[in-house]
Amino acid sequence: MVIVSILVLWVFVLVAVAYVTLLERKVLGYIQIRKGPNKVGFMGLLQPFSDGIKLFFKEQIYPSYSNFFIYFVSPIFMLFLSLLLWCLFPFFIYVFSFNFGLLFFLCFSSLGVYGVLLSGWSSNSNYALLGSIRAVAQTISYEVSMALIAVCMFMFVSSFNFIDFMYYQGDVWFIFFSFPLFLAWFSSCLAETNRSPFDFAEGESELVSGFNVEYSGGGFAFIFLSEYMNIIFMSSLSCIMFLGCSVNSFVFFFQLVFLVFMFIWVRGTLPRFRYDKLMYLTWKCFLPVSLNYLLFYSGFLLYILSHH
């Protein structure tokens, strides 16, 4: 049953990814005062499937100087990591009981760097290598402040299990007394998933398409799927940690869709950051803020525990 449950979860996540791409194209279309995809199916509802079929039936080319094995394996590795992260989703009837969910999340989100680095390096293209180095530096930098913010939130529930957030947010959501942390967390999520305005791995003006520039067909589709899966997962994690974590109600899924919409809204609104400002933002702004919050929360909790 565990295997069946996780397979059903993965199928639904992949369908969700398909429709998030459609939502993104529609929202960007209306932001730019034009219609999004509207030809395939009613209101373009079958567009994601036609895109997927097109990608998987395209010819798979590979550069003659590429490191053949790593070039082919790294997109599969990235997709596999993104799928495994979804095992952390807090179920009542446990598919997996993760008492150390936070540690699992930190391990697997940091492993994602290797997929980006290997795909860029094994392509043996200067553009792909530059894009992957940028993406890796950005991801590693933002992981530090992200981990500290996550630790701040986990101090409230005194456990590493994600489902405990539901029990502790019954009366008040954590976002109400840690709103600056939520903003820092959401910005870090944008940077972690290489989304605009932090999409330096894919700076079209100077790096073509970043680390995935040499990929086509199935390999490109796998990288694309893993990126969008991470977006949906980070949105669900934000809902769990800050917005009540009521996974047994429809409200949770409305919050999730709204946060995914925020990712798209930011992309349609903000211009691309400068790379030095991106690094300045995490090391000089988010890191001190999250450290100060960590000290404040730990001191506050110690005070409460010593007086009870």
C-alpha positions as CSV (number, residue, x, y, z in Angstrom):
1,M,0.0,0.0,0.0
2,V,2.9,2.4,0.7
3,I,4.2,1.9,-2.8
4,V,0.7,2.4,-4.3
5,S,0.2,5.5,-2.2
6,I,3.4,7.1,-3.2
7,L,2.9,6.2,-6.9
8,V,-0.6,7.8,-6.8
9,L,0.9,10.9,-5.1
10,W,3.6,11.2,-7.9
11,V,1.0,10.9,-10.6
12,F,-1.1,13.7,-9.1
13,V,2.0,15.9,-8.6
14,L,3.0,15.4,-12.3
15,V,-0.6,16.4,-13.3
16,A,-0.3,19.4,-11.0
17,V,3.0,20.4,-12.7
18,A,1.3,20.2,-16.1
19,Y,-1.5,22.6,-15.0
20,V,0.9,24.9,-13.2
21,T,2.7,25.5,-16.5
22,L,-0.7,26.3,-18.1
23,L,-1.6,28.7,-15.2
24,E,1.8,30.4,-15.7
25,R,1.3,30.9,-19.4
26,K,-2.2,32.2,-18.9
27,V,-1.3,34.6,-16.1
28,L,1.7,35.9,-17.9
29,G,-0.5,36.3,-21.0
30,Y,-3.0,38.5,-19.1
31,I,-0.2,40.4,-17.4
32,Q,1.2,41.2,-20.9
33,I,-2.4,42.0,-22.1
34,R,-2.7,39.1,-24.5
35,K,-4.4,35.7,-24.4
36,G,-2.5,32.7,-23.2
37,P,-2.6,29.3,-25.0
38,N,-6.2,28.9,-26.1
39,K,-6.2,26.6,-29.1
40,V,-5.6,23.0,-27.8
41,G,-8.8,21.8,-26.1
42,F,-11.4,24.0,-24.4
43,M,-9.6,27.3,-23.2
44,G,-6.3,25.6,-23.8
45,L,-6.8,23.0,-21.1
46,L,-5.1,20.3,-23.1
47,Q,-2.1,22.4,-23.9
48,P,0.2,21.0,-21.2
49,F,-0.3,17.5,-22.6
50,S,0.4,18.5,-26.1
51,D,3.6,20.2,-24.9
52,G,4.6,17.1,-23.0
53,I,4.0,14.8,-26.0
54,K,5.9,17.2,-28.2
55,L,8.9,17.3,-25.8
56,F,9.1,13.5,-25.4
57,F,8.8,12.7,-29.1
58,K,11.4,15.2,-30.2
59,E,14.8,13.9,-31.2
60,Q,17.2,13.5,-28.3
61,I,20.4,15.1,-29.5
62,Y,23.6,15.2,-27.5
63,P,26.8,17.3,-28.0
64,S,29.6,15.2,-29.5
65,Y,32.1,16.4,-26.8
66,S,29.8,15.9,-23.8
67,N,30.4,13.4,-21.0
68,F,27.8,11.1,-22.4
69,F,26.8,9.1,-19.2
70,I,26.6,12.0,-16.8
71,Y,24.9,14.1,-19.4
72,F,22.0,11.6,-19.6
73,V,21.8,10.7,-16.0
74,S,21.8,14.2,-14.4
75,P,18.2,15.2,-15.5
76,I,16.9,11.8,-14.2
77,F,18.8,12.4,-11.0
78,M,17.2,15.9,-10.6
79,L,13.7,14.5,-11.3
80,F,14.2,11.6,-8.8
81,L,15.3,14.1,-6.1
82,S,12.2,16.3,-6.7
83,L,9.9,13.3,-6.5
84,L,11.5,12.0,-3.3
85,L,11.0,15.4,-1.6
86,W,7.2,14.8,-2.0
87,C,7.5,11.9,0.5
88,L,7.6,14.7,3.2
89,F,4.1,15.8,2.6
90,P,2.3,15.4,5.9
91,F,-0.3,12.6,5.6
92,F,-2.6,11.6,8.5
93,I,-2.5,8.0,7.3
94,Y,1.2,7.9,7.2
95,V,2.7,6.9,3.8
96,F,6.0,7.5,5.5
97,S,6.4,8.6,9.1
98,F,9.1,11.2,9.1
99,N,10.0,12.2,12.6
100,F,13.1,13.9,11.1
101,G,11.4,15.6,8.2
102,L,13.4,18.9,8.4
103,L,16.7,17.0,8.2
104,F,15.5,15.0,5.2
105,F,14.3,18.2,3.5
106,L,17.7,20.0,4.1
107,C,19.7,16.9,2.9
108,F,17.7,16.5,-0.3
109,S,17.3,20.2,-1.2
110,S,21.1,20.5,-0.9
111,L,21.6,17.4,-3.1
112,G,19.7,19.2,-5.9
113,V,22.8,21.3,-6.4
114,Y,24.7,18.3,-7.8
115,G,22.2,17.7,-10.6
116,V,22.5,21.3,-11.8
117,L,26.3,21.3,-11.6
118,L,26.7,17.9,-13.3
119,S,24.2,18.8,-16.1
120,G,26.1,22.0,-16.8
121,W,29.5,20.5,-16.6
122,S,28.8,17.3,-18.6
123,S,27.4,19.3,-21.5
124,N,30.9,20.6,-22.1
125,S,29.6,24.0,-23.2
126,N,30.9,27.3,-21.9
127,Y,27.4,28.7,-21.6
128,A,26.0,25.7,-19.7
129,L,29.0,25.6,-17.4
130,L,28.7,29.4,-16.6
131,G,24.9,28.9,-16.0
132,S,25.4,26.0,-13.6
133,I,28.2,27.7,-11.6
134,R,25.9,30.7,-11.1
135,A,22.9,28.5,-10.1
136,V,25.0,26.5,-7.7
137,A,26.5,29.6,-6.0
138,Q,23.1,31.1,-5.7
139,T,21.4,27.9,-4.3
140,I,24.2,27.2,-1.8
141,S,24.1,30.9,-0.5
142,Y,20.3,30.9,-0.1
143,E,20.2,27.5,1.6
144,V,22.0,28.9,4.6
145,S,19.4,31.6,5.5
146,M,16.6,29.2,4.4
147,A,17.8,26.5,6.8
148,L,18.0,29.0,9.7
149,I,14.4,30.3,9.0
150,A,13.2,26.7,8.9
151,V,14.9,26.0,12.3
152,C,13.2,29.2,13.7
153,M,9.8,27.8,12.8
154,F,10.6,24.3,14.0
155,M,11.5,25.7,17.4
156,F,7.8,26.5,17.9
157,V,6.7,22.9,17.5
158,S,9.7,21.4,19.3
159,S,9.9,18.6,16.7
160,F,11.3,17.8,13.3
161,N,8.0,16.4,12.0
162,F,6.0,18.5,9.6
163,I,2.6,17.2,10.7
164,D,3.1,18.8,14.2
165,F,2.6,22.2,12.6
166,M,-1.0,21.4,12.3
167,Y,-1.5,20.8,16.0
168,Y,0.4,24.0,17.0
169,Q,-1.4,26.3,14.5
170,G,-4.9,25.4,15.5
171,D,-5.6,28.8,17.1
172,V,-3.2,31.2,15.3
173,W,-1.1,30.9,12.2
174,F,2.7,31.3,12.6
175,I,2.7,34.0,9.8
176,F,1.1,36.5,12.2
177,F,4.1,36.8,14.6
178,S,6.9,36.0,12.1
179,F,5.8,38.0,9.0
180,P,9.3,39.4,8.2
181,L,10.6,35.8,8.3
182,F,7.8,34.7,5.9
183,L,8.9,37.4,3.4
184,A,12.6,36.3,3.7
185,W,11.5,32.7,3.4
186,F,9.4,33.4,0.2
187,S,12.3,35.3,-1.4
188,S,14.7,32.5,-0.5
189,C,12.2,30.0,-2.2
190,L,12.3,32.1,-5.3
191,A,16.1,32.1,-5.3
192,E,16.3,28.3,-4.5
193,T,14.0,27.4,-7.4
194,N,15.9,29.7,-9.8
195,R,12.8,31.8,-10.4
196,S,12.5,35.4,-11.5
197,P,13.8,37.9,-10.3
198,F,16.7,35.6,-9.3
199,D,16.8,33.5,-12.5
200,F,20.5,34.1,-13.2
201,A,21.0,30.5,-14.4
202,E,18.8,31.4,-17.3
203,G,19.7,35.1,-18.0
204,E,18.4,35.0,-21.6
205,S,20.3,38.2,-22.5
206,E,23.8,36.7,-21.7
207,L,23.6,33.0,-21.0
208,V,20.9,31.7,-23.5
209,S,19.1,29.2,-21.3
210,G,21.7,28.5,-18.6
211,F,22.8,25.0,-17.5
212,N,20.1,23.2,-19.6
213,V,21.0,24.9,-22.9
214,E,22.4,21.7,-24.5
215,Y,19.4,19.6,-23.5
216,S,16.5,18.8,-25.8
217,G,13.5,16.4,-25.8
218,G,13.2,14.1,-22.8
219,G,16.2,15.5,-20.9
220,F,14.9,19.0,-21.1
221,A,11.4,17.8,-20.0
222,F,12.9,16.1,-16.9
223,I,14.7,19.3,-15.9
224,F,11.6,21.3,-16.5
225,L,9.4,18.9,-14.5
226,S,11.9,18.9,-11.5
227,E,11.9,22.7,-11.5
228,Y,8.1,23.0,-11.4
229,M,7.8,20.2,-8.9
230,N,10.1,22.1,-6.6
231,I,8.0,25.2,-7.0
232,I,4.9,23.4,-5.9
233,F,6.7,21.7,-3.0
234,M,8.2,24.9,-1.7
235,S,4.7,26.5,-1.9
236,S,3.2,23.6,0.1
237,L,6.0,23.8,2.6
238,S,5.3,27.5,3.1
239,C,1.6,26.7,3.7
240,I,2.6,24.0,6.2
241,M,5.1,26.2,8.2
242,F,3.3,29.6,8.1
243,L,-0.3,29.2,7.0
244,G,-2.0,26.7,9.3
245,C,-1.0,23.4,7.7
246,S,-4.7,22.2,7.6
247,V,-4.0,19.6,5.0
248,N,-7.4,18.0,5.5
249,S,-9.3,21.1,4.3
250,F,-9.7,22.8,1.0
251,V,-8.3,26.1,2.5
252,F,-4.8,24.5,2.4
253,F,-5.0,23.9,-1.3
254,F,-6.4,27.4,-2.1
255,Q,-3.4,28.8,-0.1
256,L,-1.1,26.5,-2.1
257,V,-2.5,27.7,-5.5
258,F,-2.2,31.3,-4.3
259,L,1.5,30.9,-3.4
260,V,2.1,29.2,-6.8
261,F,0.3,32.2,-8.3
262,M,2.7,34.5,-6.3
263,F,5.7,32.8,-8.0
264,I,4.2,33.6,-11.4
265,W,3.1,37.1,-10.4
266,V,6.6,38.0,-9.3
267,R,7.9,36.7,-12.6
268,G,5.5,38.9,-14.6
269,T,6.2,42.0,-12.4
270,L,9.8,42.4,-11.3
271,P,12.9,42.9,-13.4
272,R,15.9,40.7,-13.0
273,F,18.2,41.5,-10.0
274,R,21.9,42.2,-10.4
275,Y,24.0,39.2,-9.4
276,D,26.1,41.1,-6.8
277,K,22.9,42.4,-5.2
278,L,21.5,38.9,-5.1
279,M,24.5,37.7,-3.1
280,Y,24.4,40.9,-0.9
281,L,20.7,40.2,-0.2
282,T,21.2,36.8,1.3
283,W,24.6,37.3,3.2
284,K,24.0,40.9,4.4
285,C,20.2,41.0,4.8
286,F,18.5,37.6,5.2
287,L,21.2,35.9,7.2
288,P,21.5,38.5,9.9
289,V,17.7,38.7,10.2
290,S,17.2,35.0,10.5
291,L,20.1,34.7,13.0
292,N,18.5,37.5,15.1
293,Y,15.1,35.8,15.0
294,L,16.7,32.5,16.0
295,L,18.4,34.1,19.0
296,F,15.1,35.9,19.9
297,Y,12.9,32.9,19.6
298,S,15.4,30.6,21.5
299,G,15.7,33.1,24.3
300,F,11.9,33.6,24.5
301,L,11.4,29.8,24.6
302,L,14.0,29.4,27.3
303,Y,12.3,32.1,29.3
304,I,8.9,30.5,29.0
305,L,10.3,27.0,29.9
306,S,12.2,28.4,32.9
307,H,9.1,30.1,34.3
308,H,6.8,27.0,34.0
